[in-house]
Amino acid sequence: MKYYIIAGEASGDLHGSNLMKALLKEDVNAQFRFWGGDLMEATSDTLVKHYRDLAFMGFAEVLMNLRTIFKNLSFCKKDIEAFNPDVIVFIDYPGFNLRIAKWAKQKGFKTHYYISPQIWAWKENRIKAIKRDVDEMYVILPFEKDFYEKKHNYPVHFVGHPTIDAIANRHQVDEYTFRADYELNEKPIIAVLPGSRKQEIKKMLSVMVSLVNQYPNYQFVIAGAPSQDYSFYQPFIKNANVGFISNKTYDLLSVSTAALVTSGTATLETALFKVPQVVCYKGNWISYQIGKRVINLEYISLVNLIMDKKVVTELIQDNFNTKSLKRELDLILDPYERTKFFIDYYELEKKLGGKGASQKTAKLIYNAIKN
């Protein structure tokens, strides 16, 4: 079978790569063509476009890059027709993927969506397009199944969260060797996760590392995104005494005592490594003003959303500053507070449904298209 897969972000690249590996177990003759990143390319060498050229974040950023986005849409349609896949698999990235899904459905292609757009947070009216244009939807958050089926009468498959698989399948690192390899000392590590997109890093990193000199008994280490070179980070780090490790976020979290994390999938990943964290977010002012008027959620982090209560502190926009960040970091370094984190994190993992999301999804996709 021929699979055309579209992922537009770092997390989509990770989950797309694991889905491709799972599909190869179901379908040994699987042929892939995809938009994604280095992890997907390690599974198959048929990369069409890298996500680093696709990730535009926020309302203002999208408007400024409309011409590029429309060129990509046009190119994608032509490329799909030339490949003529048995199924198109969309991975999150809704602004782009839902447009392609509408066109693809009209052209008669089978359309499957893995990792639902977060329409429960905003743009709920997208449900009309999803019901019209998506043949099968695979959701990874437990509350999404009720949202689709009970509220919108649209059947979906809850497959569990693929991050659990990604963490379970990773090669375990020896902490002593890891510290030696990256020239880290014996002090406890505070991981700094400023995001993967340039816009995020610009907004987040300088505030995150502004705390470094106030914690002489700890070492701060930045988790560099695979899509960004070290040279991009340097202006924001300046003279801060901070470590930097590229493309090893999971290894870094596995040896960390605490973490400062930009809102997104990384908050969930940090929780699954049982690392106490402060969730941070600061966006373009215009994008934020629009967003807070259209997004109707009590929380922004996946940890709090899934648990339906405050487990991790969220510092958003103006509240994300050096003073507030220090106050919250002091709290999560307290031994009593850390114990509460671990209890909630274990409960979170149970709610996510355990291992096997990639293989479940691959089996469902293959069985749906093989006849």
N, C-alpha and C positions, 0 to 999 in steps of 0.2 A: 504494500500500500504506500501511497505518497502523501506525506504530511507537510503542510505549510503552516509554520508556527510563527506568531508575531508577539514578541516581548519587547517592551520599550524602556525597561529600567533594570537596575542591578538585581533587585529581588526577582524580577521576572526571568532574568538570565539564569539565576540559581535554580529556580523551580522548573524552568524550561529544560535545563540540562538533565535534571533528575527525571522529568517526564520522558524525555527522549530515551534515556537509558532503560526506563521501565517499558516503553513501547517496543524497544528492540527485544525485550524478553518475550513479549506477546507476539511480535511480528518480526521474525528474523530477517525478512526481506524489506523492512521499512526503509523508505527513502525520505530524506528531510531536505527542506529548504526553509530558511528561517531568518527572522530579524531578532537579534539578541546580543550576546556578548561572548567573552572569552570562554566561559564555562560551557556554553552550548557549542561553541566552535571546537572545543576539545572532544566533543562527542561526534561531531560531523563537520566536515570542512566546507559546508555549503552555506556559509553566512552571507546574507544579502546586504544588510546594513547593521552597523553597531549601534547599540542604544545610546552611546555617548553623543551621537549626532542627532538624537531624537528627543532627549529629555528637556522639555521646557516646563518650568514650574510656576504655577500661579497665573492669575488672570492677565496681569500686565505683560508677563514674559511671553505668554501665548500670542497676545495681540502683536507684539513686536516681531514675532517670528512666523506670522501667518503665511507669508510667501513660501518659506521653506516647508512648512507643514503641508500646504496644498501640492507642492511639487512631489513630496514624499508619498502622498496619497495617490497621485496619478501614477507614479512609478510602481507603487505596490500593486495596483490593479493590473497593470500590464504584466508584471512579473508573475502574478498568480495565474493569469490566463496562459502564459507561456509554459508554466510548470504543470498546470491542469491537475491539481491535487485531488485525492479522494476525500480529503477533509481539510478544513482550515481550523486551526486551534488558536484561539485568542487568549493571551495571558494578561489579565488586568488591562492597564493602559487604555482606558475607555474612550477618551476624546478621539483618539485615532482608530482604535479597533471597532468601535460601534459604527463608524462611518464605512469602514471596509466591510463589516458584517452586512450592512444594508445593501450594499452593491453586490456582495457575494451571494446573498440569498436570492436576489433578482436574477443572477446569472445561473442559478441552479446548483451552486456548491453547497456541500454540507458544512454547517457552521457549529462548532463546539467552543464553549467558553470556559476556561479553567482559571479560577480565582475571580470571583465576581467583582464588577465595579461596585464601589461603595455607595450605591444609590440609597441605602438606608440612612446615609449621612446627609447627602444633598443630591439634587437633581433626581428626585424620586420619579419624576415623569419619564425618565429613561426606561421605565418598566415597559412602556408601550413598544418601544423599539426592540427591547430584548425579547418580548413575547412574539414579536413579528419576525425578527431576524435571526434569532439564536435557536438552533435545534435542540441543543443539550447544554445545560449549565451545571458546572461542578463548583460547589461552594466549600470554603475551608473554615468558616467561623460558625459555631453552633447556632447562634441566633439567626443566621441568614436563612436557614431552611424554613423556619416559621415565618420570617418576613416574606419570602417569596410565595410559599404555599398557602399559608393561612390568610395573609393580607391581600395577596395579589393573584391567588389561584393559578400559580405557575409552578409546575413540578420541577424540582431540582435534585441533584445528588449531593449529599453531605459526605465528603471523602476524608475529613480530618485535615489537619494543617501540615503542609509539606515541610515546614521548618523543623518539625520534630524528626522527620526522616533525615534532613540535611545534617542535623546535629548528631543523630545516632550513627550515621554512616561515615562521619569524618574520622580521619586518622587522629588518634589520641596523642597529645604531645606530652613530653616529659618537661615539667616546669623548670628544672635545673638546666636542661639542655636548651630550652627555649630562651631563658634569660641570657645564657652564655652566647647563643647564636646572635642575639640582637643587642648585645652589650648592655643589658639591663642589670641594675644592682639588686641587692637583696631586699630593698624596701617594698612594702605593699604597693600594688599597682592600682591607680585610678585610670580607667580607660576613658578616652575621649572619642566619642563617635559623632562627628559633625555633619554626617550625611554624605551622600554620594554625588549630588549635583553641585555645580559651581555656585549657583545662587544660594543654596543652603550653606555651603562652607563659608562663603563671604559673610553671611549674616551671623553665623553661629560661633566660628572658631575663636576669634579674638576674645570674646567674652569668656568662653570656656577655659582658655589658657591663662586668663587674667588672674586666676586663683593660685597658680603654681607656687609662687613665692610664699604663700601663706600656709603651705603644708610641707614643711621641710622633711617630715618623717615619711612622706609618700613620694612616689614618682608618677608623673602623668605621662601617659603614652597615647598618642593619636593613632586611631585606626584609619589608615589611608584607604580610600576607595580605589578599586582596580582601574577605574576609568579616568583617574586624575594623577598626573605626575607630581612628584615631590615639590618641584619648582612652583607649582600653583599654591601650595600651602605656605611656603616660606614667608611671604609678606605678612601673613596673619599671625605667624608664630613669633617673628622678630627675634628678640633676644631671650625669649622664654626658655627655661631649662626643661625641655620636654622631649620625650622620645617619639619616634615615628616608625610605624610598621605598616607596610603597604600590603593590601590583599590578604591579610591574615586575621580578620576580625574575630572569627570563632576561636582561633588559638589564643588570641589576646584575652577574650572574655573568659576563657577557661582558667586563666591564672590571675584574674583581676579580683580586687576586694570591693570595688565600687565603680560606678560608671556615670558619666554625663552623656546623655543620649538625645540626639535630634529625633523628634517625633516621626514615626514611620515604622516599617517592619522591624527595624533594629530594636525598638522597645520590647517587642515580643521575644526576639532572639536573646536579648539580655536577660529577660525573665526566665527563659528556658535554661539558661546557664546558671540560674539561681544567684545572679549578681544584683545587689541593691542598686537602684538607679534614681537619678533625677531626670525627668523628661523635659526637653527644652524645645521651644519653637519661636522663631521670629521670621516673618516673611515681609515681602514688599508691602509698604503701607497701604497702597491702593488695593492690592489683592486681599490683604487682611480685612480691610473695612468692608469689602464686598462679601468676603467669605463669612464673616461673623453674622451677616444679615441673612445668609441663605442656608447656612449649616445649622441644623437643629439637634445638636448633641451636647450632652452634659460634659463629656470628656473627649480628648483628642487622641489619647494613647490607646493602642489595641489592648494593653493589659487591663486598663480600667474599663474599657468597653465590654470586653469579654466577661470580666468578673462582675460588671454592673455595680461597681463601688470604687471608691478611691483606694487604690493599692499603692500607686506611685504618685509623687507630686508632679504636677505639670506647671512649668513656668512659661507663660505665653506672652509674646509681644513685649510690652513695656515691663512686665513682671520678670522678664528674662534679663537680669543684670547681675553684676558682680556681687552686690550685697545679698540679693535673694538667693543666688546660687550658692554662696558660701554658707548661708544659714541652712539650706536644705542638704548640702553635702555633709555638714557637721552632724546632722540628724542621722543620715544613713550610715555614717561611720560608727555610730553608737551601737554597742553589742546588743542591747535590748531591742532596738529598732530593727536590726538585722534579722533577729529571730522571727519577728512578725512577717518580714518579707518572705522568708523561706516557706512559712506555712501557707501564705497566699499563693506563692508561685507553684507549689505542689498541687494545690486545688485547681489552679489555672491549667496545668498540664493535663489533668484528668478531664477537664471540660473540652479540651481540644481533640479528644478522641483517639489518642495513641498513634502508633506508627502505621505506615502503609499508604499514605495519601497518594503518592506518585503511582504506585502499582495499581491501586484501586481505580484511579482515573484512567490509566493506560488500558486496563482491561475493559472498562466501560466504553472507551472510545473505540477500541478495536472491535469489540463485539457489535457496536452500533453500525459500523461501516463495512464489515466484511461480507455481509449478505447483500 
